[in-house]
Each structure stands twice: as C-alpha cells, then as structure tokens.
C-alpha cells in the first residue's frame, strides 16, 4: 500500500524566511525563519497567541506575509495561491463538506481539477478506496460527515488532504477537538501515515506531550518569535530559555540567586554554571529530584503531600520546610522505595536548568 | 405513550391555552381576512370574477406584475448572493457601511423610495432632461416600476444569506481552496449547497414582495390604466371605483400567486428533504 501512496517526486524541503505578519497592528509573526527538512515530521509548538497557526497558514497560502519569503524545494511560493503550492491542509474542526459523502469529500480535490489533469472516474474511485483503507475507514465512503465521530471525521479530513498527493502536509491542531483516547490513537496513526507517504509534514499544537511524542523536530514559538528549534529530546533536555524549560515538559520553578556558578533557593542548591551572579530561576524536571529515606549531605527534608499516577512513573507532591512545593517523579521499578503520604523524605536535586532573571 | 408527568413538562391547561391563543390570533388576523378576499370575490358568483380577471386592464396588470417579478427577483438574487458572499466570507474596509446600505431599503418607507426615483429620473429630476432628450422613459413607465421594486426587495436575499453564511464560517471554503478549487468552484460546490435553503427562502420572500409592492410602485407608476398599473395598483383603482367584486377578484388572484410560491417551497421541501436540517 505504501508504494502506491508515495508521491512520484522526492519529499520537498519547506523554508520560511524572516516572515513578518501582523493583524490589526498586533504583530503575529516577528521575522520568523523555519526550515522543514524533506520528509520530516515537524511540530510547531507554542501557547495560544504565539503565532504558530498564522505561520502554518502563511506556509499554506491561506494568509500572505507582509515581509519574508516562503520556499518549497527552493522555489519562491510566497504569493502563490494555496492551490498552486500543492499543500494538503487539515483543520482543527475538520472543515468537511457536510453536504457530501465521505467519498465525495475525499475526491473533492481531484474533482475540481481542470479536465486534462483530472483522473478518470475509475481512477478516482480507486484512489478514494486506497485512502479509506489508509485511514482505516473502509466501507464508510457513503456516509455523511454528520454520521461520523470526531475521530473519524478527522481521518476523512486527513484522507481528503492526502488525495491531491500534496508535496507538503500541514495540520492545524489536528487533534485539538478530540478526547484523550482518540487523540492518542490518531497520533500513532498520523505517525504511521507519515511513514507510509513520506510527505514533508508540519503540524501545529499547543500540547507539548503531543509534539514531543509525534515529531522528529520541534519548533517552539512564543509571541511571534521562534524560541528554539531542535530534536524533540534536545528541546526537552537542553532548553535555551526559561520559557522553553517551563513550557516543554513539566518542571518545578524555583526562584533564587546565583553566586559563583551555584544556584541557591532556600536550602536547595544546584549547579548554575555560565549564569551571571544575581537573581535567577531554575527549572527542575520531576525526575531530577531524588528522594531518600535517610538524611544525607545536601539533602533537604520535605513532607509527602500526595502520591499520584498509576503508570510506570509515580508522581510525588512534596512540601519543603520553607513552604515551597515540589513535584518529583520516581520510577515504579522496585529499585526505589515509594514513600507514603505524610512521610518525611530527603530530597536531592540532580539536575536543572538555570536562567538569569530580568 | 407514558402518562407520567415529567418535571419539565408544562401543565396541560397551559399548553392548550397557548395553542388556543395562537390559533385564535392566526384565525382573526390571517385566515379570516384571506377567506374574506375569496368570499367577497365570489359573492355574486363565478362569472363576475372571470370577467374582472379577464378584462384587458386586469390582464395587463397581471402581465406587468409578472414581468416586474421576473426581472427584479433574478437581479436581486445575483446581487444578494454577491453581497452576502462578500460580507460573510471576506474582510474589507467599509464592510459595516455595506451592511447598513443593504438594510437601507427596509428602513426607508417605500413611498420615499419611489420619490427618490422620481427625483432622479423624473422630468424635473437630475437625469430627467437628458433622458427626455434621448426619448428614454423611466418614470411613469415599466422601467421605473422595475427599478422601484428592485430597490424595495433588495435586502430579502442578502438578509437571509448573511447570517447563515456567517454562522457557517470560512473553514469549508478554505479547505476547498487549499484543495485547488477556484473561487467559482468553491462557491457553487461548497458555499451554495450549504445555504440553498436560505437562498430558496430569500427568493420566495423577494418574489412575494416584488409582486405585492404598492407604495414605491404607486409613486413611480403614474397609474396609466392597462399600461403602468401592477396588480396591487389595479386592485386599489377598482376598489376606489366601488367595484368591490372586481377588486377582490384581482386581489384573490394575487393571493393565489402568493400561495403558489408557498406551494413551490413545500414542493422543494419534498425534493430536498435532507437540506432542511442544515438551515439555522
């Protein structure tokens, strides 16, 4: 199946160069540059209002920038109409044509082609069947969108976008309107479909977990600027700013100060090499807090408020003697002792990211 | 059917009372007058009715009314669709001004609307001398009647479509464009099917008003019997001549035309049963 879905041409590189775009004098994109490698699955991650959807729409040709360029495979497409770019776009709220059946929806992009480029009826039906199979909706072709669940509708939207054999697939919060279970299974499915089609894919999300799980690389946006671009685990392990450290993944934020390369907040201390002396903040991942039953040098006593989580990792809410709340994560693999509520434990911070304040 | 009273259910006397009040109101205000039209027309038998309707002046009035509707409805359909498409699906400077202009014919008295055309196209009007010199007759002629009718009935289609199109948003259109559809293909394949009920409704209302308009047409027509009288004007002329049977006969015919439009709508209901759910 994957062979017949591969587009004839090789995957395309997408570049956005110094894009500027504003709405009613509020800057939505402030000189944003981004490069999506051929065949890559990339996430645009950011809080609402960070400009991620605007950037996606500029790349799709649904919005046009005030400055900057969009290039597909080296060719300037900044002001090309959406149709000429060969993009497939998936909307958060599906945007299906509700008066058409599922099959008609999927075939739409082929049906509106000029006669000489339009595949024959047989070919179109075959293509629709292939796509229905790809998104696991065999036999649903005659249904109307209103008869489908949210997850099924989004699969139709995905199949419809893929039907035109796009050179670039763009998805705007594709799982945003779905419930958690469906979201998870669709995520896996998107990954599978991406591997089957090999098309360069860029998706927008505000869910850092989704971005880290699904994407090869992640671009973190904030206030119309790119904060960091990198491999998913790189962004998580080596955030370049306090914003990225706080936004991507869970982290405890501690405010204190740096003196001679060492960060201190109350009794807690950790290395802050390379940060100038003065007020600073530290972001400590839950798994960077070790818990011991016995006092130890540098260990800070804390009370266990709550134990939560039933997965492989157990979350422990702690309160230090100065009132600071911390969240720790410990593996449930038998190697470590899981404390009980009300216990006093001794915490050691084994890592964290320190940034100067102000 | 269960006899248990659910807490949210209103008592029977209240439901019956409301229903009765509505039925009474409808009966007194709508059914009774409509029945009176036909009863008065037929009060002296069928022959005077046929005579009144087939009189040359009456036939001329019917022709002029149908001609007026046949021109003004398609014109307003095209402009109404264009206006609502522009307003609902696009953002541009002066949008709110355009919306106010679309509403203007509703807020201006039809008599004033008629007078505006007299002031522009009449003999003493701005364009009067030029039109006279070129032997073009608008006021006191069919073109004036059509123009006044177009003005008065302009908002019907646009007013039906704008809220509907706005509620549906631009997602589907953007999807169509991203899939390579041209502007026209997007309109005919995506936008229009989703608003077709609003479209039908707007056209029917527009048509009913176009055939029934009195005030504006009355000002520009000049009431030359058998030449510039539409059906409502003809009814009024007959009535003022105390020809009650004739007046009510023509009025009855006008009512039948209106009922025919309603029947056409009911027919479409049967043809497109699934379309109903998409409206509103």
Interface residues (C-beta under 8 A of the other chain):
Chain A: X60 X61 X62 X81 X82 X83 X87 X88 X89 X91 X93 X95 X96 X97 X98 X99 X108 X109 X112 X113 X157 X160 X161 X163 X164
Chain B: X171 X172 X174 X175 X176 X177 X178 X179 X180 X181 X182 X185 X189 X190 X193 X194 X275 X278
